[in-house]
């Protein structure tokens, strides 16, 4: 019996040491709670509250490679960056979208981090909502995610730009606006851009209010 007990505890310690550790992306995914299912998910930016749990930047950078962070504008300005988890939802049987709110002083962003549950890593970072600018000009990005006729996810992304120039004759400010739209379909593990047949119709159907 005395010989069996040390052997038993030795095997137990060995097995505990061999247990797989969570990957950085798996740890990051743990910050996100499931979103309530809905037919259409509207993705826009909001000023963050003071009571939100934030994700440590070290955990975010460890899980999201630099090659993917480059797809998120202004992520290089890390000194004042704050990241909060907005929720998670399935994209297909293998992949989930982690919805991250990213704030860097004057810049607001919401991005979908595509998490591969099988490989336990983040495979894409997709900006879906943005606001940045000042009194002289602003850029607003907003997205709508909904199921298509085939049951696969589809996404409309709208961008509204506003800027001002001065009239050379009297220095009066001239207002300028530009509207654009893009359509994406979820195919083979990624969002692929589709041809927009009627951009004017989509711009009317998915408006972005002008608060400037």
C-alpha positions in Angstrom: 0.0 0.0 0.0 2.9 2.4 0.9 4.3 1.9 -2.6 1.0 2.3 -4.4 0.2 5.8 -2.9 3.3 7.5 -4.1 2.8 6.0 -7.5 -0.9 7.2 -7.6 0.0 10.8 -6.6 2.9 10.8 -9.1 0.6 9.9 -11.9 -2.0 12.5 -10.8 0.6 15.3 -10.8 1.9 14.1 -14.2 -1.6 14.2 -15.7 -2.3 17.6 -14.2 0.9 18.9 -15.8 -0.1 17.6 -19.1 -3.5 19.2 -19.2 -3.7 21.6 -22.2 -3.5 25.3 -21.5 -6.0 27.7 -23.0 -4.7 29.7 -26.0 -4.6 33.5 -25.9 -7.6 33.6 -28.3 -9.5 31.2 -26.1 -8.8 33.4 -23.1 -9.9 36.4 -25.0 -13.2 34.7 -26.1 -14.0 34.1 -22.4 -14.5 37.8 -21.9 -17.5 37.8 -24.3 -21.0 36.8 -23.3 -23.6 35.4 -25.8 -25.9 38.0 -27.4 -29.6 37.5 -27.5 -30.5 36.1 -31.0 -32.3 38.5 -33.3 -33.2 38.6 -37.0 -31.2 41.8 -37.5 -28.2 42.9 -35.5 -27.5 46.7 -35.8 -23.8 47.4 -35.2 -23.0 51.1 -34.3 -20.7 52.9 -32.0 -21.6 54.4 -28.7 -19.7 56.3 -26.0 -18.6 53.8 -23.4 -19.9 53.9 -19.9 -17.8 53.9 -16.8 -19.2 50.6 -15.4 -18.1 48.4 -18.3 -15.6 45.6 -17.9 -12.5 46.2 -20.0 -10.3 43.7 -21.7 -6.6 44.0 -20.7 -4.6 45.2 -23.7 -2.0 42.5 -23.1 -4.7 39.8 -23.5 -6.1 41.5 -26.7 -2.7 41.9 -28.3 -1.7 38.3 -27.4 -4.8 36.9 -29.1 -5.1 39.2 -32.1 -2.0 39.2 -34.4 -0.5 42.4 -35.6 -1.4 41.4 -39.2 -5.1 41.4 -38.2 -4.9 44.5 -36.0 -3.8 46.5 -39.0 -7.3 46.0 -40.4 -8.6 48.1 -37.5 -7.8 51.7 -38.0 -5.7 53.6 -35.4 -5.0 50.5 -33.3 -1.3 51.7 -33.3 -2.3 54.4 -30.8 -2.3 52.0 -27.9 -1.6 54.5 -25.1 -5.2 55.6 -24.5 -6.9 52.6 -26.1 -9.8 51.0 -24.1 -11.4 47.7 -25.3 -14.7 46.4 -24.0 -16.6 43.1 -24.9 -20.0 43.8 -26.5 -21.0 40.1 -26.9 -20.6 37.0 -29.1 -22.7 35.2 -31.6 -22.2 32.2 -34.0 -21.3 32.7 -37.6 -21.4 29.0 -38.5 -20.9 25.7 -36.8 -17.2 26.4 -36.3 -16.8 30.1 -36.0 -18.1 32.9 -33.7 -18.0 36.6 -33.9 -16.6 38.4 -30.9 -18.0 42.0 -30.9 -15.3 44.4 -29.5 -15.8 48.1 -28.8 -12.5 49.9 -29.1 -12.0 53.5 -28.0 -8.9 55.6 -28.5 -9.6 59.2 -27.3 -11.5 60.8 -30.3 -11.9 57.6 -32.2 -14.7 55.0 -31.7 -14.7 51.6 -33.3 -16.7 48.4 -33.2 -15.1 45.3 -34.8 -16.0 41.7 -35.3 -13.2 39.3 -34.2 -13.8 36.0 -36.0 -12.9 33.3 -33.5 -12.3 29.8 -34.9 -13.4 27.4 -32.1 -11.6 24.4 -33.7 -8.2 26.1 -34.1 -8.8 28.3 -31.0 -7.5 31.4 -32.6 -8.7 34.7 -34.0 -8.6 34.5 -37.8 -10.1 37.9 -38.9 -10.7 41.4 -37.5 -13.5 43.2 -39.4 -14.4 46.9 -38.6 -18.2 47.2 -38.7 -18.8 50.6 -37.1 -16.7 53.7 -36.7 -16.9 57.3 -35.8 -14.0 59.7 -35.9 -13.4 63.4 -36.7 -13.9 66.8 -35.3 -15.7 70.0 -36.2 -14.2 70.2 -39.7 -15.2 66.7 -40.8 -16.5 63.3 -39.6 -16.6 59.7 -40.9 -19.4 57.4 -39.7 -19.6 53.7 -40.4 -22.5 51.5 -39.4 -23.5 47.9 -40.3 -26.6 45.7 -40.3 -26.2 41.9 -40.0 -29.1 39.7 -40.9 -29.9 36.1 -42.2 -30.1 35.8 -46.0 -32.6 33.7 -48.0 -30.2 30.8 -47.8 -29.8 31.1 -44.0 -26.3 32.4 -44.2 -25.3 35.7 -42.6 -25.3 38.8 -44.8 -24.1 42.3 -43.9 -24.8 45.7 -45.2 -22.1 48.3 -44.3 -22.9 52.0 -44.7 -20.4 54.9 -44.7 -21.3 58.6 -44.4 -18.7 61.3 -44.8 -18.9 65.0 -44.0 -16.3 67.6 -44.5 -16.1 71.4 -45.0 -14.1 73.7 -47.3 -13.8 77.5 -47.3 -15.2 79.4 -50.3 -12.2 81.3 -51.8 -14.2 84.4 -52.5 -15.8 85.1 -49.1 -14.3 82.4 -46.8 -17.8 81.0 -46.1 -17.7 77.3 -45.1 -19.1 75.0 -47.7 -20.6 71.7 -46.5 -19.9 68.4 -48.4 -21.4 65.0 -47.9 -20.7 61.6 -49.4 -22.7 58.3 -48.9 -21.5 54.8 -49.8 -22.7 51.2 -49.2 -21.2 47.7 -49.4 -22.8 44.3 -49.2 -21.1 41.2 -47.8 -22.1 37.5 -47.6 -20.7 34.9 -45.2 -19.2 32.1 -47.4 -16.6 29.4 -46.6 -15.6 30.9 -43.3 -15.3 34.6 -44.2 -17.3 37.7 -45.3 -17.0 38.1 -49.0 -18.0 41.4 -50.7 -20.9 41.0 -53.2 -21.9 43.2 -56.1 -24.4 45.9 -55.2 -27.1 46.1 -57.8 -28.9 49.2 -56.5 -26.7 51.3 -54.1 -29.3 54.2 -54.0 -31.9 51.8 -52.7 -29.7 50.4 -50.0 -28.6 53.9 -48.9 -32.3 54.8 -48.5 -33.1 51.5 -46.7 -30.2 51.8 -44.3 -29.9 55.5 -43.4 -27.3 57.0 -41.2 -28.7 60.2 -39.4 -26.5 63.2 -39.8 -25.8 64.7 -36.4 -23.4 67.3 -37.7 
